[in-house]
């Protein structure tokens, strides 16, 4: 008689799926394919919520900096730092996820768990 696998058994490609979870729209791949792995599902939902939050921040920055004229031009010089911060956040989420942990972002992580 064969042993039944538990519903939340880790998939054989869990690390790849966690990596995809934090690569913007590619988070849909683990969300739709790894329905039995609860950890991968959490990271995929977290990655999608993070993506939406980042898009919102960039849209707000574009709207706010547009009418500032010369001050907006100076402020735009700091946007690469924001992009670098986002990259660091994604890398931290990936590393934590691959090590079996979760990076909790206040507000966003709680929102992601509602889905």
C-alpha positions in Angstrom: 0.0 0.0 0.0 1.4 3.4 -1.0 1.8 6.2 1.5 -0.4 9.2 0.9 1.5 12.5 0.6 0.3 15.3 2.9 -1.6 18.2 1.4 1.2 20.7 2.1 4.1 18.5 1.0 6.9 20.6 -0.4 7.3 20.4 -4.1 10.5 19.2 -5.7 11.0 22.6 -7.3 10.1 24.7 -4.2 13.2 27.0 -4.5 12.5 27.8 -8.1 8.9 28.6 -7.3 9.9 30.8 -4.4 12.3 32.7 -6.7 9.6 33.2 -9.2 7.3 34.5 -6.5 9.3 37.7 -6.2 9.8 38.4 -9.9 6.7 40.5 -10.5 4.2 38.9 -12.8 6.1 35.6 -12.8 4.5 35.1 -9.3 1.4 33.9 -11.1 3.3 30.7 -12.2 3.8 29.3 -8.6 0.4 30.7 -7.6 -1.4 28.7 -10.3 0.8 25.6 -10.5 1.7 24.8 -6.9 -1.7 24.8 -5.2 -0.7 22.0 -2.8 2.3 23.7 -1.3 1.1 26.2 1.2 4.5 27.9 1.7 4.9 28.5 -2.1 1.4 29.9 -2.2 2.2 32.3 0.6 5.3 33.6 -1.1 3.4 33.9 -4.4 0.7 36.0 -2.8 3.2 38.0 -0.9 5.1 38.7 -4.2 2.0 39.8 -6.0 1.0 42.2 -3.2 4.5 43.5 -3.1 4.4 44.1 -6.9 1.1 46.0 -6.6 2.4 48.1 -3.8 5.6 49.0 -5.8 3.5 49.9 -8.8 1.4 52.2 -6.6 4.5 53.9 -5.1 6.0 54.5 -8.6 2.7 55.9 -9.9 2.4 58.3 -6.9 6.0 59.4 -7.3 5.4 60.1 -11.0 2.3 62.2 -10.2 4.0 64.1 -7.4 7.3 64.8 -9.1 5.7 65.9 -12.4 4.4 69.4 -11.4 7.5 70.2 -9.2 9.4 71.6 -12.1 13.2 71.9 -11.4 12.7 70.5 -7.9 11.1 67.4 -9.5 14.2 67.0 -11.7 16.4 67.0 -8.7 14.2 64.6 -6.9 14.2 62.2 -9.8 17.9 61.8 -9.2 17.0 59.8 -6.1 14.7 57.4 -7.8 17.5 54.9 -8.6 18.0 54.6 -4.9 14.4 53.6 -4.5 14.8 51.0 -7.3 17.9 49.7 -5.6 16.0 49.4 -2.3 13.2 47.5 -4.1 15.8 45.1 -5.6 17.3 44.6 -2.1 13.9 43.9 -0.7 13.2 41.3 -3.4 16.5 39.6 -2.8 15.9 39.5 1.0 12.5 37.9 0.4 14.0 35.3 -2.0 16.9 34.4 0.4 14.6 34.1 3.4 12.1 32.0 1.4 14.7 29.6 0.1 15.9 29.2 3.7 12.4 28.2 4.8 11.6 31.5 6.5 9.3 34.5 5.7 10.2 38.2 5.5 7.3 39.9 7.1 6.6 43.4 5.8 4.2 45.2 8.1 0.9 45.9 6.4 1.7 44.1 3.2 2.2 40.6 4.6 -1.1 40.8 6.6 -2.9 42.0 3.5 -1.4 39.1 1.4 -2.6 36.5 4.0 -6.2 37.6 3.5 -6.3 36.0 0.0 
